[in-house]
Amino acid sequence: MERVNQVYQAADIEIRFDQVGAGPPLLLLHGFPQTRYACRLVAERLAKDFSLIVPDLPGYGESRFKGGDTQTIDNSKRHVANRLIEMMRHLGHNSFFVAGHDRGGRVGFRMAMDHPSVVSGFAALDVIPTIDVWESMDAKAAIKGFHWPFLAQPYPIPERLIERDPETFIGFFLQTWGGAGDWLTPEARHRYINQYRDAAVAHAACEDYRAGATVDWEQDTADRVVERKLQCPTLMIWNSGYLKSDWESLHRIWQRWCARDPQIIELPCGHFVMEEMPDAAADALKGFFNDLSE
């Protein structure tokens, strides 16, 4: 089964997604500054084992919030997670696996935390929970991750700067976050950068980060206070090139959030693991989710 550029319509949102493969349902989510195109290589490798649903996150790519302007609450990971669950139910999937990279990993985290009966397994690709990012942001981390506080600045400052020169701004992340080699094809680069020529995408991306600095942070904090944990099996795939955190510190972070010991797999690449090492990323996801399917 392959159905490209499908659309899910709801009162406040339009989500564009692709479907490919057959087997247990797996929701595959991309991150900033990309689109669902970033998942293509891994999706090809997983299609024999899983029924893949690969959307553009709301506000990115071809997915849009209806009514024009978006608000920070619309971009909260809880709101996005709820809309994606509604889409999956519309497609006939009341429970499913989730794998998310970067911002998609934050959506998957919130989905698994809020809906333990829906998410039967969660894989986080190169991401730690939002509260842990902010709490670990010393001077070095703030310089390296300057986009976190910058994109969270009030409208319209970051939007105007992005729209003025997306080639330079978005191109910087694609160049510096990735590892060595020619992993980024001209087609991929064009797709990721060109979407930010649309003012709606630039605004949605900023609102995504504004949510990360406000409502997402607050929700993570509330969960920590009551020691709420992920109930489903959890896998983290991280890179040794961009993230450069040691295994023990990452394990401790995810242990605090998981009811059972999480699995962690390291790949020798940069941040964009699904495009830089699609074979290894797909093998890790396949092994993890196939074990849960047995």
C-alpha positions in Angstrom: 0.0 0.0 0.0 1.3 3.4 -0.9 -0.9 6.5 -0.7 0.9 9.8 -1.2 -0.2 13.2 -0.2 -3.4 12.2 1.7 -5.2 14.9 3.7 -7.0 14.8 7.1 -9.4 17.7 7.7 -10.6 18.8 11.0 -12.3 22.0 12.2 -9.0 23.8 13.0 -6.4 21.8 11.1 -5.4 20.2 7.8 -2.7 17.5 7.9 -1.0 16.2 4.8 0.5 12.7 5.1 1.7 9.7 3.2 0.9 6.0 3.8 3.1 3.2 2.9 3.6 -0.4 3.9 1.6 -3.1 5.7 1.6 -4.4 9.3 1.3 -2.8 12.7 0.7 0.9 12.5 3.6 3.2 13.0 3.3 7.0 13.1 6.6 8.5 11.9 7.3 12.2 12.8 9.9 14.6 11.4 11.5 17.6 13.2 12.7 21.1 12.7 13.6 22.5 10.1 12.3 19.7 7.9 9.2 18.1 6.5 7.9 14.6 6.2 10.3 14.2 3.3 13.0 13.6 5.9 11.4 10.3 6.8 11.4 8.9 3.2 14.5 6.7 3.4 13.6 5.1 6.7 10.0 4.6 5.6 11.2 2.7 2.5 13.1 0.3 4.8 10.3 -0.2 7.2 7.4 -0.6 4.7 7.7 -4.4 4.7 7.1 -4.6 8.4 4.8 -1.7 9.3 1.9 0.3 8.1 3.5 3.7 8.1 1.7 7.0 8.5 4.1 9.9 7.8 2.6 13.4 8.2 3.9 16.9 7.9 3.7 18.3 11.5 1.0 20.9 11.7 2.4 24.2 10.4 5.3 22.6 8.6 5.5 21.5 5.0 2.0 21.2 3.6 0.1 20.9 6.9 -1.7 24.0 8.1 -3.7 25.4 10.9 -7.0 26.7 9.5 -8.0 30.3 10.0 -4.6 31.7 9.2 -2.6 32.9 12.2 -1.6 30.3 14.8 -1.4 30.7 18.5 1.2 29.3 20.8 -1.3 26.9 22.4 -2.1 25.5 18.9 1.6 24.5 18.6 1.8 23.0 22.1 2.9 19.4 21.8 -0.3 18.3 23.7 -2.5 20.0 21.1 -0.6 18.6 18.1 -0.5 15.1 19.7 -4.2 15.2 20.2 -4.9 16.2 16.6 -2.6 13.4 15.3 -4.4 10.8 17.5 -7.7 12.0 16.0 -6.2 11.5 12.6 -5.0 8.0 13.4 -8.4 7.1 14.8 -9.9 8.4 11.6 -7.6 6.0 9.7 -8.7 3.1 11.9 -5.8 3.0 14.3 -6.9 3.2 18.0 -3.4 2.1 19.2 -0.1 2.4 17.4 3.7 2.8 17.6 5.3 6.3 17.5 8.8 7.3 16.3 9.7 11.0 16.3 12.8 13.0 15.5 13.6 16.4 17.0 10.3 18.3 17.4 8.4 15.2 16.3 10.0 13.4 19.2 8.6 16.0 21.6 5.1 15.4 20.1 5.6 11.7 20.5 6.7 12.1 24.1 3.6 14.1 25.0 1.4 11.7 23.1 2.9 8.7 24.9 2.7 10.5 28.3 -0.9 11.7 27.9 -2.3 8.6 26.2 -0.7 5.4 27.5 -3.5 3.2 26.1 -2.9 4.6 22.6 0.9 4.5 22.3 2.2 1.0 22.6 5.8 1.8 21.9 7.7 5.1 21.6 11.1 5.8 19.9 12.7 9.2 20.4 15.3 10.1 17.7 18.0 12.6 19.0 15.8 14.3 21.5 15.4 14.7 25.2 12.3 16.1 27.0 11.8 19.9 26.7 12.3 20.6 30.4 15.6 18.8 30.4 16.8 20.9 27.5 16.0 24.2 29.3 17.5 23.0 32.6 20.8 22.0 30.9 21.2 25.2 29.0 24.4 26.7 30.3 26.5 29.2 28.3 27.9 26.7 25.8 24.5 25.0 25.2 22.8 28.4 24.8 25.3 29.4 22.1 25.0 26.0 20.3 21.2 25.9 20.7 20.6 29.7 20.3 17.5 28.9 18.1 15.6 27.8 21.2 15.5 31.2 22.9 15.7 33.1 19.6 12.7 31.5 17.9 10.7 31.9 21.1 11.0 35.7 21.0 7.8 37.6 20.5 6.2 38.0 17.1 7.3 39.3 14.6 11.1 39.5 15.2 12.2 36.0 14.4 9.6 35.5 11.7 10.8 38.6 9.8 14.5 37.6 9.9 13.7 34.1 8.7 11.5 35.2 5.9 14.1 37.8 4.7 16.8 35.1 4.1 15.6 31.5 4.7 18.5 30.2 2.6 21.0 31.5 5.1 19.1 30.9 8.3 17.7 27.4 7.6 20.8 26.5 5.6 22.9 27.2 8.7 21.1 24.4 10.7 21.2 21.9 7.8 25.0 22.5 7.5 26.1 22.6 11.1 23.8 20.0 12.6 24.5 17.3 10.1 27.5 15.0 10.0 30.1 14.6 7.3 29.3 13.4 3.8 26.7 14.2 1.1 23.6 13.0 3.1 21.6 16.2 2.2 20.5 16.0 -1.4 19.7 19.1 -3.4 16.0 18.1 -3.5 15.9 17.7 0.3 17.7 21.0 0.8 15.3 22.8 -1.5 12.2 21.4 0.2 13.4 22.2 3.7 14.5 25.8 2.9 11.8 26.7 0.4 8.9 26.0 2.9 10.1 29.0 5.0 9.4 31.4 2.1 5.8 30.9 3.2 5.2 33.3 6.1 2.7 30.8 7.6 5.4 28.2 8.0 7.9 30.6 9.5 5.3 31.7 12.0 4.2 28.2 12.9 7.9 27.2 13.5 8.4 30.1 15.8 5.1 29.3 17.6 6.4 25.8 18.0 9.4 27.1 19.9 7.3 29.6 21.8 5.2 26.7 23.0 8.5 25.0 24.0 9.4 27.9 26.2 6.0 28.2 27.8 3.2 25.6 27.8 5.3 22.6 26.9 7.8 23.4 29.7 4.9 23.9 32.1 3.3 20.6 31.2 6.7 18.8 31.6 7.1 20.4 35.0 3.7 19.4 36.1 4.4 15.8 35.1 7.7 15.8 37.0 6.1 17.1 40.2 3.7 14.2 40.4 6.4 11.8 39.0 4.3 10.9 36.0 6.1 8.4 33.7 5.9 6.9 30.2 4.3 3.5 30.6 5.1 2.2 27.1 8.5 0.7 26.1 10.8 3.5 25.0 13.8 3.6 22.7 16.2 6.6 22.2 18.4 6.7 19.2 21.0 9.4 19.5 24.1 10.5 17.6 27.7 10.8 18.7 28.4 13.6 16.4 26.1 16.5 17.1 24.5 15.8 20.5 27.8 14.7 22.0 26.2 13.7 25.3 27.6 10.6 27.1 25.4 7.5 27.3 25.2 7.6 31.1 23.7 11.1 31.2 21.2 10.4 28.5 20.2 7.2 30.2 19.7 9.0 33.5 17.5 11.6 31.8 15.3 9.0 30.1 15.2 6.7 33.2 13.5 9.6 35.1 10.7 9.7 32.6 10.2 6.0 32.0 8.3 3.4 34.1 10.6 0.7 32.6 14.3 1.0 31.7 14.6 2.6 28.2 16.8 1.3 25.5 19.5 3.6 24.0 21.2 3.1 20.7 24.1 5.4 19.5 24.8 6.1 15.8 28.0 7.7 14.6 26.5 10.6 12.7 25.1 14.1 13.0 21.6 15.2 14.1 19.7 14.1 11.1 19.9 10.4 11.8 17.1 9.3 9.4 18.9 10.7 6.4 22.5 10.3 7.4 22.2 6.7 8.5 18.9 5.4 7.2 19.9 1.7 7.2 21.0 1.8 10.9 18.1 4.0 12.0 15.6 1.7 10.3 17.3 -1.5 11.7 17.1 0.0 15.2 13.4 0.9 14.8 12.5 -2.4 13.2 14.2 -4.4 15.9 12.5 -2.4 18.7 9.0 -2.3 17.3 9.1 -5.9 15.9 9.9 -7.2 19.4 6.9 -5.4 20.7 4.7 -6.9 18.0 5.5 -10.5 18.9 
